């Protein structure tokens, strides 16, 4: 074991950080502008450059992804029930509940761990107003089926695209689907603004509402409180980080792809033996290589790896364990056996820019040893 143990901790992720000199230079502009928040010049610049980068028309920036998702739900005046997935981060469920709505959990697809469209229609009632799917690990949902169902039943669709920055489907930006898509720019994501988030949407009229909702409901033209809003504005320090990181994220994704493919190569033996299952994007998807996730055959195997890898100074992550409908804070129907099985048996392995292909080979060797 000693020759396989890493000298430094290998965490599941590390943030994309630009050269500090570049960030310092951009931060100096904050002092020169004497403007820290409230629709500052760097935020406005970042918004325009992000539109161009993502090839979208409408985007609003927020202090974090969770507030963005809450405001997305609030903006559409939803009522009653919202169908969503239990296999996601707590934020998705809490954004629904915090808007006074009831999440209804549909089970997931065993192949991609996303909300399974085949399970949605049986859950639709007179109280259903929307579907909130999640592009889990950056892998797109079955958008065609979901949007067909939504159109048939006159439901809104908000995509939680927290993991999916830069992802495309059939050369189309992932945010070009649904009524609204939410991105998270948290430090753990492929692209970060330290904290931060964004909403991308098709209805031009929502721009006015979002600007008000993220500023206590104060409308930008009349300066009247016309909505029940919150304080969710992106600040200039976040915008500065976003502006600099935009210059590096494409290269970062390319480097992540190399590491991702090395994992595939090194784990192919275990995969062929049926010892692990690797989550892969579909062929029509331009992926961002946000995560490398493996599925084990049992909770015992997952627990064993999760507990043994830290002895080698390797720290994987149990996304998302347990599923949201099993949190002690809630009392919801737990009838989602596939989500339960996925939650019990998957691990996300370290994947970040400072990792090397040699590191990946070493991690895979450790996994081979521990699964024997």
N, C-alpha and C positions, 0 to 999 in steps of 0.2 A: 504493500500500500504506500510506503514512504516515497517511492519513485513516481507515483501517480498523484500524490497530494500536491495541490497548487500552493505556492508560497503566499499568494494574496487571494482574498475572497473573489470568487467568480460569481457575481450576482446575476439574477435573471435578466437584468437590463441596466444600462447606464445612459444618462441623457446625452443627446446631441448637443455639444458645446462648441461654439465657434472659437477662433483665436481671441483671447481676451482683449487684445489690442483693438480689434475691430469693434467689439462690443463697447469698450471704453470710449472709442471715438463717437459711436452713435449715441451713447449716454450723454456725452458732452453737449450734444444738440439739445437735450432736455434742459440743461442749465441755460444754454443760449436762448432757447425759446421761452424759458421760465413758465413751462406748461407741463404738468405732471399727469393730469387725467382730464376727463370731460371732453371727449372728441378732439384730442390733441393732434398736432400736425403729423406726428409719427404714426399714430393710429390711422389717420386718413391715408397716409402714404402706404402703409402696410395693407390696408383694405384694398386699395387699387391694384397693388402688385399681386396680392393673393387672388383676386379675381382673374387676373391674367394667367397666373400660374395654374390655376385650377380650371380655367376655361369656363367660367360661370358668369352670369349677369348680375345676380343679386346675392349679396353677402352682408351680414352684420356680425360684428365682433363682440365678444363678451369676456368677462373676467375669468370664467372657466366654463368647461363643457357642461357641467351639471346645471348651472344657472341658465345656460343657453337652452338646454333641453326643457327645463321648466317653462321658460318663456315661449318656446315653440308650442308646447301644449296649450298654454294660456292664450296664445294669439289666435288659435282656431276655435275658441269658445266651445270646447268639447264638453260633453256631459256624460254621466252614467258610467259605462264600462269601456275599457280599452284592452284589446287582446294583445298580448305580448309574450315574451319568452321568459322562462325561469332561469335559463342559462345565460346570465349576464351579470355585470357588476351591479351592486346595490343601487347605484345612481338611477338606473333606468326605472326600477320599481318605485323608488322614492319620489322621482319627479312626477309620476302619475298620481301617487297618493297625495303629495303636497298640493296638487291642483284639485283636490276633493273628488278624485275619480277612483274607480275600483279596477285594479289590474285583474285580468282574467288570463290564466296561464295556459298556453297551448304547448304541447310537447314538441321536441326538436327533431330534426333530421339526423339519423344515426351516422350519416356520411360526412356532413359538414358542420353539424352542431348548431345550425341556425334554426329559427322558427320554421316548422314544417307547414307549408301551405295547406297540405291535405288535412291538417288538424284544425284549421281555422273555422270553416263554415259551420261545423257542428256547435261552435261556441257563440255564434252570432245570435243576439237577441234584439228585442226592441230597444234595449238600453245601450247597445253597442254604438259607439260614435267614431272609433278609430282603431287602427292597427299600428303598433310600434314594434317593428322588427329590429333586430340588431345584426350588423355585419360582424359576426364574432371572429375575432383574430384577424380582421380585415378581409375575410372571405365573404364575397357578396351573397346575400340571400337570393332565393329564387324570385327575383323581382317580377318577372312576367306573370307568374301565377298569383303573387300577392296583389299586384295592381289590377289584375282581372277580377279578383274577388272583391277588392275595394270598390271598383267601378260598379260591379253588379249590385252591391248592397249600399252604395252611396256612403262610403266610409272614407275618412281622411287617412293618409299614410305619412307617418313621421319615421324616418330611418335614423336609428342611433348608429351613426357612422364613426363613433369615437376612435375606432382602430383603423379606419380605412382611408387615411389621408393619401391622396395621390393614386388611389386604385381606379382602374377603368374596366368597363365591361363592353366588349365588342368595340373598343376604342372610344367609348363614351364615358365621360366622367361619372363616377358613381353617384355624385350628388345631383345628377340631372334627372333622377327618378323620384317619384313621390311628391308630396306637397312641400315637405321640409326635410333637410338632412342636417344632422348635428355632428360637428367634428370637435374632438377634444385636442387641445394643444398642451396637455399636461406633460411634465418632464419625462414620464415613462413612455411617451408615444414616439413614433418615428420622427415626427416633426413637433417641436415644442416652442412655446413662447414663455417658458418657465411654468406658468399656469396659463389658462386661456382657452377660448373656445369660439366656435363660429356656427352660424346658421346660414344655410344656403337654401333658397326657396324660389318657387316659380312665379308666385303672385307679386307683382311689383308693389301693390298696395300695402303689403306687409312691412315694407321698409319703414314707413311712417310709424306704424304700431310698435315695431321692435325698438326703434330709437326712443320711443316713449317708455316702453315697458322696462328697459334696462336702466332708466333714469327716473325711478320713482313714479312712473306714469306721466311724467311731464312732457307734453308735446313740444317738439323742437321749434315750431313756428309761433304758437300762441303762448307758450310757457304756462299752460294750464294743466292741472292734474286731471286728465280725462280718463285714465285707466288706473287700475290697481297694479302698480309696478314694484320693482325692487331696485337695489343698487347693484348692477351687474356690468358696469362699464369696464372695458379693457383700459389699463393704464399705459403710460408711455414707456415704462421699463419693459413691460411685456411686448409691446409693439416693437421696441428696439431689438429685442431678442428675435422676434419673428422676422423682421427685415433682414437681419444678418443670416439667420438659419435658412432662409429661403435660398441663399446662395450655395448652401452645402447639402440640402436634403436630397437632391437627385443623385449626387455622388454617394451619399450615405446609403441610399436604397440599393445602389449597384453593389456596394461592398457587403451589405447585408445578404444580398442574393448569393454571393460567393460562399459565405458562411452557411447559408441555408442549404445550398447544394452539396457542401461538404458533409453536413449532417446526413443528408439523404444517402450519400455514398457510403458513409461509415456505418450507418444503421441498416443498410440494405440486407445484410445477413440476418439480423434479428427480425426484420420485417418479413423476409422470405420464410422464416421459420414460424411465423405467426406469433412471435413473442411481443412485438410492438406493432402499432398501426400509426402511420404518419399522416397527419392532416395536410392535404395538398390543395392548392387552388385549381379551379377548372381551367380548361385550355383557353377559353375565351376571355380570361381575366388577366389584366396587367396588374400584378400583385405588388405590394410594398414590403413584403418580407418582414412584417411587424413582429411575428412570433414564430417559434418553431415548437410545435406541440406534438407529443406522442401519447397514444392511448395504450394502457397496459391491459392485461386480461382480467385483472381483479383489483378490488380495493386493497387487498393485502399486498399485491405486488407494487401498486402505486405508493402505498404507505411505506413499504420497505425502501424503495428508491428515495422517496422524499426524506426519510430519516437517515439513510446511509450516505447520500451524496454530500451532505455538509461535513462528513468526516474527511472528505477529500477537499474541503474548502470550496465546494460547488453548491450553489443555492438555487434550486429550481422553484417554480411557483405553481401552486394548486389553483389555477383558474378553472371555473368559479366554484368554489367549494365552501359550504354546500350551495345548492341552487337557491335562488331567491325565495321561492315559496316554502323553504324550510327554515328561514331565519326566525329566531325566537321573537323578534319584534312584530311579526305578522302572524295572522291566523288564516291561512289560505289553503285551498284545495291542493293536495300534494300528488295528485294523480297524473304525474308526468314521469313515467318510469325510464324513458330513454334519457331525459335530462338528468335524472338521478344517477343512472349508470355512467353517463359521460362525466359528470361531476366527480364521481367516485374513482374514476380510472385514468384521468388524463393529467399530464404534467407538461408545463412549458419549460423548455431548457434555455440556458443563457444564450442571448443573441444581442450583441451590440458591437459598435464600431471597433473598440479596442481589442476585441476578441480576435484571435488568430486562427488560421486553419489548423495549426498544430494544437491549439487549445481544444478545438472541436474534436479532433481525433482522440485526444486524451480523455475528454468527457465521454465519448462513445465507448472507449475501451473500458472505462470505469463501469458504465452501464452494462456492458457485456459480462463483466466479471460478477457484478451484483445480481444479475438475472440468471446466472447458472445455477 
